Amino acid sequence: MDFEQFLEKNVEISNARIKKLHGFAKKIWNRQKITPIDLHYKCLDTWDKLSKDLDCKILPLVKVNEDRPITNLIFGSGSFTTGKFQAEQYNVVKSYCSEPPIILQGIVSNKSKMHDSNASDISNQFSVPLVELDFIDWYHENIDKNEQNPIRATKYLFGDNEEKPSLPDIARKFSIRQDRYHKILGEEIAHTIKNQTDIVSARGYNFQFCGSMFAHQPNHQPHINDTHPADLSYIDSKSKKKLYAGWQSGAVELMMKDKIHETYRGSFIEVEYMNNFNQINTLDEGVLMGIGKGVTPESDMNLTPTQIQSIMKIMDDYFFCTLEPTGLILLWGVTDRPIPVIYKSKEGKIVIVKQRAVFVGNKFHSGLNAWGSNLDEDMKELQDFIFP
């Protein structure tokens, strides 16, 4: 099978999986006339009962306000491929639901069209507000007009094998991005976007998120999520760090080098706020919220990491990008404190990590048991939960 045939096959599988999400959402919001508040309280009641056995609370991943719609902003920095797909899913939901569970209220980018961002095109295509503050232009106007590469000049995260600047210089770079630039971006968001934001979708945004972006809503920090092109249920048995961190095809390449994977799965993750310089030695990754179906190359195929990642985007990223528009993300809850969660090492050993854990509906879905890879079973659980 050649690559184009393999791609077409996986597009069909992906479309079928996404269609299942829309079909279930249509049943909830249209046929049964359940409201987001109804679903929210059903989850809260269930999580209160489950919490008694866990000695902790299970909190909603997305905060729901009874007085206004649940809102979403999509952030990106470049092509906005996944951001565009997610925006399209909002239109699909509108075709079968007169009062969508979640509203897309804007597109946010740290680059302009002049610097290869498609944010303005997406904003125009879907008739949603655009918040655009080009970091390169901002840097030239406010920091150093002669700097040829402002993004590289403000890099503050370095790998173990990279030469690092002095700590004061790293702190200065951090402050430029997180304190100064993102403060102004946050002011632009506050000026442009009508309602408070409940969900932030990181779809190729190349900076870390921080509280100054939402200083205008200090008592309501949005939930942030992202897709990741590798299976984050694998961790190092000693350090307990994720084995396949990385950007785009680089994460896939790490999986391929281990030569233990027949299927290359993507992940759906919570993103934490990076507000403090002391956080730079930790990933901005929160809980693992889902694992995709993944890409399984045919035995006669010799795919590159880039080819696998491009199909994984269609198979897994697009799938997870449908959870916000359909409102199904409202079924996710997370514990307020760490509890034991099972992961695995590349040697196949079970590794237990204490961390905040995820529930979807009335079922535990953390670590190895993250939601999404076994869709038929996972959807049946939700069917039984909502429509007993």
N, C-alpha and C positions, 0 to 999 in steps of 0.2 A: 504493500500500500504506500503510495507516495504522500508527501506532506499535505497537498491540497485535498486529497480524499480524506485523510485523517482529520484535517481541520473541519471539513464539512460534516463528518460523522459526529465530531464533538460539539459542533454548533447545534446540531439536531438534539443531542442529549441535553445540552444546556437549556435550549428553548423549552424542552419538555419539563425540566425541573422548575424553571421559572414560571411556566404555565400552571404548575401545581400550586405554587405560592399564590398566584392571582386567583385561582379557583377557590382556594380556601378563604382568602380575604373577601372575595365576593359573597361567599356564604355567610361570613360573619357580619359584614357591614351592610350588605344589600338585602339578602334574603331573610336573615334573622333579625335585622335592624338593631343589632347590638351596637352600643356607642363605645368610644374609647374609655369613657368614664366607667361604664358598666364592666368592661374587661379589666380595667385598672383595679376596681374594687374586688372583683372576683379573684384576681391574683393576690391582692393584699390579704384577703381572708384566708386563702390557701397557704400563703407564705407564713402568716401568723401561726397557723397550726403546725406547719413543718418546723418552724423555729423552736418550738418547745422541746423537740428532740435533739436540737443542735446546740442549744445554749448560746444562740446568737440570733440576730435579726436578719431577715432577708428583705432587702430594700429594692424598690423598682430601679432598674437601670436608667430609665427615662422618667423624669419628674413630670407629672400630669397636672395641669391647672384646669380647674373646672370652669373658669371664666373666659377662656379663650382657646383657640385651636392649638394643637401641638405643632411645633414649628421646627424646620430643618434648614440649615445653611450648608452648602457644598463648597468646600475649599479645594483649590488646586493651584498648580504652578505652570502647567504646560499644555499638553494636548487636550486635557479634560475628556479623555475617551471614556473612562468609567463614570466621570461626573455627568457627561452627556447621557450615557445609558441610564443612570439613575434618574435624571430629569425626565427622560422619556417614560419611565415607569410611572411617574406621577400622572402623566396624561393617560396612560392605560387605566389606572385606578379611576380617574375621572369618568372614563367611558362606562363604568358599571356602578359607580358610587357617587351620588349627588352631593354627599357631604364627606369628603375624604378624611380618613383618620388623622393624617399628618399633612401639613402644608409646606411646600417648598417656598421659602420666602426670600431666597437670594443666592447669588454666586459670589464667592470671594476669591481674589487672587493677589499674589504678591508680585505678579509680573503683568506687563501690558502686552498688547498685540505686537508692538514694536520689538519686544523681547520674547516673542514666540509663545505667548499664551493665547489660548482660544477662548478665554473666559468671556470676552465681550460678545463673541459669536454665539456662545451658549445662552448668555443672558438675553440676547435679541431673539434667538430662535424660540425660546420658551417663555418670553415675556415676563421675566422675573428681574428684580433689581440687581444691579452689579455694584460691588464694592471692590475697587481696584486701586491699589497703591503700589506702584512699581518700585521695588526695593532698590534697584540699580539707580533709577533716577533720584529717588529719595536720598540715597547715600551720596550721590554726586552733589546734591543741593545742600546737604546738611553736615556731611562728614569730610569727604575728600573728593573734590571735583576731578582729580587726576588719576584716581584709582581705576585700573583697567578691569579688575574683576572683584567687585564689591562682595559677592557671595563667598568667594574664596578668602577674601580679606577678613571676613567676619566668622570664619569657621571656628567653632569652639569644641567640637567633638572629634577626638582623634583615636585611631586604632592603636593597638599595642605596638605595632611595628612602625608607626609614623613618628617623625620628629615633632615634638611639641614645643610651642612657645612657652615663655615664662607664665607662671600663674597669674600675675597681674595683667599680662597681655591677654590671656584667655578670658579673664574676668571682664576686661574692657570689651572684647568681641561679643561676649555674652550680653553685656548690658546694651550694646548698640542694637542688637536684634530684639532681645526679649523685653527690655525696659523702654527703649526709646522708639524704635520702629513699630513694635506691636502696640504700643500705647496710642500712636497716631492712627494705626489701622483700626484699633478698637473704637476710636472716636468717629472714624468714618462709618463703621458698622452701626454705631449708635445713631448717627445722623441719617443714614439711608434706610435702615431696616425698621419697620413699624413696630413689630411685636418683639418681646424677648425671645431668645433662641433657646430651644430645648435640646436639640440634637445637632452636633457638628459632624459632618461626614468628611473625613480627610481622604481625598481622592487624588493623590499625587502632590500634596502640599509639601514642599521641601524644607520647611522650617518646623521647629518644635512649637507646640501650642503653650500658651501661658495665660494667667489670669488677667493680665493687663488688656488682653483682647476683648474681655467682657467685663471691664471695670464698671460699665454702666448698669450691670445687673449683678451686684456683689452678693446677693443672697440666693442667686439661682445660676450656678455654673452649669453650662450645658454638658451633657454626656458627649464624649468624642469617640468615634470609632474609625478604624482603618482596616484595609485588607492587606494581607502579607503573602508574598509568593513562595511560601514554604510551609511545611508541617511543623507547627510549634508545640506539638504534643511530645516531641523528642527533646530530651534535655541531657546534659552531662551528669553522670551519676555522682561525681564528686563535688563539682562546683554548683550543680543544679541550675546552671545557666542554659538558656535556650541554645540548641545546637545550630539552628539555621536562621540566625539573624542576618540581615543584609538587605541590599536595595535591588529591586527588580531581578534580573536574571542571575545576579551574584548569589542570591539565596538559593536559587535552583541549582546552581553550580556546586554549592556546598553539599546538597543532597546527593547529587550525581557522583561526587568524589567518594562518598561513603560506600557506594555500590551495594546498598541493601534495599533499595526502594524499587518496586515494580510500578508503583503509582506515586505520582508527585502531587501532593495535595496543598492547597492554599489555606490560609487561616483568616479568621475574622477576629479582630482584637480591639479591646478598649485602649484608648490613648490617655495617658495621664498628663496633667499640666506640669510643665517645667518652669517653675516660678523662681527658683533659687539657684544661684551659682553652684552651691554644694551638690546639686543633683546631676551635674554633668557626667559623673562616672556611673550613672545608672541609666538604663534604657527608659524611654518615656512610654513603655508598654504596660498596659494594665492587664486585666483578666483576659484569658482566652475564651472567646464567646462562641466560636464555631470552627469546624473543620470541613472543608469542601469534599466533593466527590473526587476531585483530582483528575490528573491526566495519566493514562496508562498506555505508553507506546506499544505498538505491535512489536512482536519479537524480531521482525526483519528490519526494523527501523533504527536509524542512528541519528536521533534528534539532538540538536544543540540546546544548551540552556536557554538561549533566547527564543527558540522555537517552542520549547515546552512552556516557558513563561507566557508567551503570547496566547497559547491555547488555555493555560490556567486562568488568565484574565477573563476569558470568555466563559469558562466552565465554573469557576469559583467566585471571582470578583463580581461578575454580573449577578450571580445568584445572591450573594450577600448584599449587594447594592439594592436589591428589591425588598429587603426587610423593612426599610424605612417607609418607602411609598405605600406599601401594603399595610403598614401599621402593625405587622407581626412582631416587630421589635419590642412592642409594649409587653410582650409575654416574658421578656428577660428580666430576671431578678438577680441580685448579687448579695452575698453575705456582708455584714458590716465589719467582720473581723476574720482573720485567717482560720481555716480549718484544713484538715488533711485532704489533699487532692493527689490522685494517682497519675503519674506520667511514666514514660519509658525511656531507657537509654538505647543507643544504637546497637548495643550488644543484646538487647531484648530483655533487660532486667527492669523490674518494676522500681520506680523511684517515687517516693512520697514527699511532697512539698506542702508546707503549710502556707496557704494563701487564701485570699477571698475566693469564694466558689460561686459558680453560676447555676441558677435554676431556670428552666424554661417551662412555663406553666407549672405543673406540679411534679416535675421530674428533675433530678440532679443531672447536670450536663457540663461537667468540668473535666479538664485534662484529657485523658484518653477517651472519655465519654462526651467530648464536646459535640454540640448539636450540628447536624447537617450532612455528615458523610453517609449515613443510612437514612435517606430521606423518607422512604415509605414508612419505616418504623417510627421515626421522629414525628411525622405528620399524623400518624394514627394516635400517638400519645396526645397530641394537641386536640385532635378530633374528640377523643374520649374525655379530655379535660373540659373543653368548652361546651360540648354537646353530649353530656353523659346519658 
